[in-house]
Amino acid sequence: MSATIEITNVSKRYGALSVLDDISLSVKAGEFVVFLGPSGCGKSTLLRMIAGLEDVTAGTISVGDQRVDTLPPGKRGVAMVFQSYALYPHMTVAQNMSFGLENIGLPKGEIEGRVQQAAATLEIAHLLDRKPAKLSGGQRQRVAIGRAIVKEPKAFLFDEPLSNLDAALRGRTRLELAQLHARLGSTMIFVTHDQVEAMTLADRIVIMHNRGIEQVGTPMEIYRRPASRFVAGFVGSPAMNFVPLKSVTGNGRTLTIGTDGLGDISAAFQLPSSFTPEGASLGIRAEDVSVLPDGQGGIALKAEVVERLGDRTLIYGHLADGTKLTAETDGRSEARGGDTLQLVLDTTAIHLFDAAGIAHHSEGE
């Protein structure tokens, strides 16, 4: 079972403090949507409002064809998986998974069937007689997910469920969650501040910032065509390079973009007449900044730190005017801190950000 989720003009305030302002979002049935943003941006608050754990100050929330923002949590048809797992330590895995169903009076046979089916889906059938103290962190997380699955909800809500796991286990559990979504076909909303989780799991990512939604899109739309300088700097590792603009000249689509650090660059843009270089910046990702072979002229970068990641090498340095820049080259690079390297830019992958932080993309993008 899966359902659409409609969030319409939702706001949240605690007294005079505004946490979310006029949020509207449509989640399709069966879609995996990730709320991504820095700490304090309101993503967990919005999730808890859908679950009924926080009141809605203004606006409406619907699950399927039913408005739910006035209903208690147990009547909303959603199941939440928490960061802390929230398992009862004195109960076995089977008892933890069945407890909620017993409370609503389901027949014993149906409860047992749902628990066995969920345990098989999550590959924890052999753990049903154990108590939480005898489980690893990853196993506890599966039990928490199983407890949600047995409720057969219209939607699953995940509040940073992987943050208590070590790095290797987070990677495996991400894969398991993606496989679980493919098997169940359920509507899922997942909150995280980890962009790798978002890029791996999401059908669409909702970037949240400054009490609102900054951008909604597929992972690669968010990455390749960020709507703002905030999104461009938040999504991607390393973060996008930003270089101050000095001038923008030219007619038609081909412009000459002047900077102190990178010199003059020709690129195809369709900018609004209101665009001015004052306070604006050029953005480009490290993988779109290439290191030229020895002897070839380009843009000079004084390397400060070289980070070797095996399959690729990141070079952190500064341009002639002191502007910081990160370039990427292959894992066989012999560059060292203190070297002066020559760079070339992929001008089809340039972004311009006006003084308000609004993005304008190269027509090559």
C-alpha positions in Angstrom: 0.0 0.0 0.0 1.3 3.5 -0.8 -0.3 7.0 -0.9 0.4 10.5 -2.0 1.3 13.1 0.6 0.2 16.7 0.1 1.7 19.5 2.2 -0.1 22.8 1.5 1.0 26.2 2.9 2.3 24.6 6.1 4.0 26.8 8.7 5.3 26.1 12.2 5.9 28.6 14.9 6.9 28.3 18.6 5.5 31.5 20.0 7.3 34.3 18.2 9.9 31.9 16.7 9.1 30.9 13.1 10.6 27.5 12.2 8.9 26.8 8.8 7.2 29.3 6.5 4.5 28.4 4.0 5.8 25.0 2.9 4.1 23.3 0.0 5.1 19.9 -1.5 3.5 17.0 -3.3 5.0 13.5 -2.8 3.8 10.9 -5.3 2.6 7.5 -4.3 5.5 5.1 -4.1 8.1 7.8 -4.3 11.3 8.0 -2.2 11.7 11.6 -1.2 14.7 12.8 0.9 14.6 16.0 3.0 18.2 17.3 3.0 19.6 20.3 4.7 21.9 21.5 7.5 21.0 21.2 11.2 18.3 23.5 12.3 16.7 24.0 8.8 13.3 22.4 9.9 13.5 19.1 8.0 12.8 16.9 11.1 10.1 19.3 12.3 8.3 18.9 9.0 8.6 15.1 9.1 7.2 15.1 12.7 4.3 17.3 11.6 3.4 14.7 8.9 3.6 12.0 11.6 1.5 14.0 14.0 4.3 14.4 16.6 4.2 18.2 16.1 1.2 20.4 15.7 0.7 22.4 12.5 0.5 26.2 13.1 -1.0 26.9 9.6 -1.8 24.9 6.5 -2.9 21.4 5.8 -1.4 17.9 5.3 -3.1 15.0 3.5 -2.2 11.4 3.1 -3.9 9.8 0.2 -7.4 11.4 0.0 -7.6 12.1 3.7 -6.6 15.3 5.5 -4.5 14.2 8.5 -3.2 17.3 10.2 -6.1 17.3 12.7 -5.9 13.5 13.4 -3.8 11.8 16.2 -0.6 10.0 15.1 -2.2 6.5 15.2 -4.9 7.5 12.8 -2.7 8.9 10.0 -1.7 5.7 8.2 2.0 6.5 8.5 4.8 4.7 10.4 7.9 6.4 11.7 11.4 5.0 12.1 13.5 7.1 14.6 17.2 7.7 14.9 17.3 6.1 18.4 15.5 2.9 17.3 13.3 3.2 20.5 13.1 -0.6 21.1 11.7 -2.1 24.3 14.8 -3.7 26.0 12.7 -6.3 27.9 10.9 -7.6 24.8 12.2 -9.9 22.1 12.4 -8.8 18.5 9.1 -10.5 17.7 7.4 -8.8 20.7 8.8 -5.4 19.7 7.5 -5.9 16.2 4.1 -7.1 17.3 3.4 -4.8 20.2 1.7 -2.0 18.2 -0.5 -4.5 16.4 -1.6 -6.1 19.7 -2.5 -2.6 21.0 -5.0 -2.1 18.2 -6.5 -5.6 18.7 -5.5 -7.4 15.6 -6.1 -11.2 15.7 -3.1 -13.2 16.9 -2.8 -15.1 13.6 -2.6 -12.0 11.5 0.0 -10.5 13.8 2.2 -13.5 13.6 1.8 -13.6 9.8 2.8 -9.9 9.4 5.8 -10.3 11.8 7.1 -13.4 9.9 6.7 -11.7 6.5 8.5 -8.5 7.7 11.2 -10.6 9.3 11.7 -12.5 6.1 11.8 -9.3 4.0 14.5 -7.8 6.3 16.4 -11.1 6.8 16.0 -11.1 10.6 13.8 -14.2 11.0 16.6 -15.9 12.9 16.7 -13.0 15.4 13.0 -13.1 16.5 13.7 -14.6 19.9 16.5 -12.3 20.8 16.3 -9.2 22.9 17.8 -5.8 21.7 20.8 -6.1 24.0 21.9 -9.1 21.9 21.7 -7.3 18.6 24.2 -5.2 16.7 23.3 -1.6 15.7 22.4 -2.6 12.2 20.2 -5.4 13.5 18.4 -3.0 15.8 17.8 -0.7 12.9 16.2 -3.5 10.9 13.9 -4.4 13.8 12.8 -0.7 14.0 12.1 -0.8 10.3 10.3 -4.1 10.7 8.1 -2.7 13.4 7.1 0.0 10.9 6.5 -2.6 8.1 4.1 -4.7 10.1 1.7 -1.8 10.4 1.3 -1.8 6.6 1.3 2.0 6.5 0.4 4.2 3.6 3.8 5.9 4.0 7.1 5.4 5.9 8.8 8.3 7.6 12.5 8.0 8.5 14.2 10.5 10.8 18.0 10.2 10.3 17.8 6.4 10.9 21.4 5.7 9.9 23.2 8.4 11.9 24.0 6.0 14.8 25.7 3.4 12.6 29.4 3.3 11.7 30.5 4.3 8.2 30.7 0.8 6.7 27.3 -0.2 8.2 25.7 3.0 7.0 26.8 2.1 3.4 25.3 -1.4 3.7 22.1 -0.2 5.3 21.7 2.5 2.5 21.7 -0.3 0.0 19.3 -2.4 2.0 16.9 0.6 2.3 17.0 1.1 -1.5 16.3 -2.6 -2.0 13.5 -2.5 0.5 11.8 0.4 -1.3 12.1 -1.4 -4.6 10.4 -4.5 -3.0 7.7 -2.7 -1.1 7.0 0.1 -3.6 5.9 2.2 -0.6 5.9 6.0 -0.2 8.9 6.9 1.8 10.2 10.2 3.2 13.7 10.2 4.7 15.4 13.0 6.6 19.1 13.4 6.6 21.9 16.0 6.6 24.2 13.5 4.7 24.2 14.3 1.0 25.6 10.8 0.1 22.4 9.2 1.7 20.3 11.7 -0.3 22.0 11.1 -3.6 22.0 7.3 -3.2 18.4 6.8 -2.0 16.2 9.6 -3.4 13.9 9.7 -6.4 13.7 13.4 -5.5 15.6 15.5 -3.0 14.0 18.4 -1.1 16.7 20.9 -0.2 15.6 22.8 2.9 17.2 26.1 4.1 16.2 29.2 6.0 12.7 28.0 7.1 11.7 27.0 3.5 12.4 24.8 0.5 15.3 25.9 -1.6 15.0 23.4 -4.4 13.2 20.1 -5.3 14.6 17.8 -8.0 16.2 14.5 -8.8 19.7 13.9 -7.4 21.4 14.8 -10.6 19.2 17.9 -11.3 20.2 19.2 -7.9 23.8 18.4 -8.5 24.2 19.6 -12.1 21.7 22.5 -12.0 21.5 23.9 -8.5 18.9 26.6 -8.1 21.0 28.8 -5.8 24.5 29.3 -4.4 23.4 27.7 -1.2 22.5 24.5 -3.0 25.6 24.5 -5.1 27.8 24.8 -2.0 25.8 22.4 0.1 25.5 19.5 -2.3 28.7 18.0 -3.7 32.0 16.9 -2.1 34.2 18.9 -2.4 31.9 21.9 -2.4 31.6 23.9 -5.7 34.3 26.5 -6.3 33.2 30.1 -6.2 35.2 32.9 -7.9 34.1 36.6 -7.7 33.0 38.3 -10.9 34.6 41.5 -12.2 32.7 42.0 -15.4 30.3 40.4 -17.9 30.3 41.6 -21.5 29.1 40.5 -24.9 25.9 40.3 -26.9 23.8 37.3 -27.7 24.5 34.0 -26.1 28.3 34.1 -25.9 29.6 36.2 -23.1 33.0 37.2 -21.8 33.1 36.6 -18.0 35.9 38.6 -16.4 37.5 37.5 -13.1 40.7 38.4 -11.3 41.6 34.8 -10.5 40.7 32.9 -13.7 41.1 35.8 -16.2 38.5 36.2 -19.0 36.3 33.2 -19.9 34.0 32.8 -22.9 30.9 30.8 -22.2 27.3 30.5 -23.5 24.7 32.1 -21.2 21.3 33.6 -21.5 21.3 36.1 -18.7 18.4 38.4 -17.7 18.9 42.1 -18.4 18.9 42.8 -14.7 22.0 40.7 -14.1 25.1 42.7 -12.9 28.5 41.5 -11.9 28.4 43.4 -8.5 28.3 40.8 -5.8 28.0 38.0 -8.3 30.2 34.9 -8.6 31.2 32.2 -11.0 30.8 28.6 -9.8 32.4 25.4 -11.1 32.9 21.9 -9.6 36.3 20.4 -9.0 35.7 17.7 -11.6 35.2 20.4 -14.2 38.6 21.9 -13.5 41.3 19.7 -15.2 45.1 19.7 -14.6 47.0 20.1 -17.9 50.1 18.0 -18.6 53.5 19.5 -17.9 54.6 22.2 -20.3 51.1 23.2 -21.3 50.0 26.7 -20.4 46.7 27.4 -18.6 45.4 28.9 -15.4 48.1 28.8 -12.7 47.1 27.2 -9.4 49.5 27.0 -6.4 48.8 23.7 -4.7 48.6 23.8 -0.9 47.1 20.4 0.0 46.9 17.2 -2.1 44.2 14.7 -1.1 44.7 11.2 -2.6 41.5 9.2 -2.7 42.7 6.3 -4.8 40.6 6.6 -7.9 41.0 10.4 -8.0 43.2 13.2 -6.5 41.9 16.5 -5.2 44.2 19.5 -5.3 43.4 22.4 -3.0 45.2 25.6 -3.8 44.9 29.3 -4.7 44.9 31.3 -7.8 47.2 34.2 -8.6 44.9 36.7 -6.8 44.6 34.4 -3.7 41.2 33.0 -4.5 40.8 29.4 -3.2 40.2 26.7 -5.8 39.9 22.9 -5.8 40.8 20.9 -8.9 40.4 17.2 -9.5 42.8 14.9 -11.4 43.2 11.1 -11.6 44.5 8.9 -8.9 48.0 8.6 -10.5 48.8 12.2 -10.1 52.2 13.0 -8.6 51.3 16.6 -7.7 52.5 17.8 -4.3 51.9 20.7 -2.0 53.9 23.7 -3.2 53.7 22.8 -6.9 52.4 25.3 -9.4 49.9 23.5 -11.7 48.3 24.6 -15.0 44.5 24.3 -15.2 41.8 24.4 -17.8 38.0 24.8 -17.2 35.1 23.1 -18.8 33.3 26.2 -19.9 30.1 24.3 -20.5 29.9 23.4 -16.8 30.1 27.0 -15.5 27.4 28.5 -13.3 26.8 32.2 -12.5 25.2 33.3 -9.2 23.9 36.8 -8.9 24.2 39.0 -5.7 21.0 37.3 -4.3 22.5 33.9 -4.8 20.2 32.9 -7.7 21.8 30.5 -10.2 22.1 31.0 -14.0 23.5 28.0 -15.9 25.7 27.7 -18.9 23.7 26.7 -22.0 26.1 23.8 -22.3 24.7 22.4 -19.0 
